[in-house]
Amino acid sequence: MMAKEITVQEKNIPPRVLMVDYEPDRTEVLTMGLELKGGFRLDTFNDPKDALLHFRPDFYVLLLSDIKMPHLNGFELRSKIKM
């Protein structure tokens, strides 16, 4: 008999979202809304290179990213992460 895989929801752990936006004010406002009202846990980064350094596969349920960012745009970030 195979063991049942326990999902994040079954463990009562809020789903994690990776948010990357060059504007700190935007990440702060969205974090407050999504964590307090949406029941999510957000990891926010204002530099896409930092987000790549801290990214962990199979950890996040969603990536929210600005498109126009210095050093690495949102499309390039998404292709490097491959969620």
DARA-V888890 format. One record per residue. N is the residue number from 1. PSI is psi as a letter, one per 20 degrees, with the letter a starting at -180 (NA if undefined). BURIAL is I if it has 24 or more other C-alpha atoms within 12 Angstrom, else O. Layout:
N|PSI|BURIAL + N|PSI|BURIAL
//
This chain:
1|p|O + 2|q|O + 3|q|O + 4|p|O + 5|p|O + 6|p|O + 7|r|O + 8|g|O + 9|h|O + 10|h|O + 11|i|O + 12|k|O + 13|p|O + 14|q|O + 15|q|I + 16|p|I + 17|p|I + 18|o|I + 19|p|I + 20|o|I + 21|p|I + 22|i|I + 23|o|O + 24|h|O + 25|h|O + 26|g|O + 27|h|I + 28|g|O + 29|g|O + 30|h|I + 31|g|I + 32|g|O + 33|g|O + 34|h|I + 35|g|O + 36|g|O + 37|h|O + 38|i|O + 39|k|O + 40|r|I + 41|p|I + 42|p|I + 43|o|I + 44|q|I + 45|q|I + 46|j|I + 47|p|I + 48|h|I + 49|h|I + 50|h|O + 51|g|I + 52|h|I + 53|h|O + 54|i|O + 55|p|I + 56|p|O + 57|q|O + 58|k|O + 59|h|O + 60|q|I + 61|i|O + 62|q|O + 63|p|I + 64|p|I + 65|q|I + 66|q|I + 67|g|O + 68|o|O + 69|q|O + 70|q|O + 71|g|O + 72|o|I + 73|r|O + 74|h|I + 75|g|O + 76|g|O + 77|g|I + 78|g|I + 79|h|O + 80|h|O + 81|g|I + 82|l|O + 83|NA|O
//
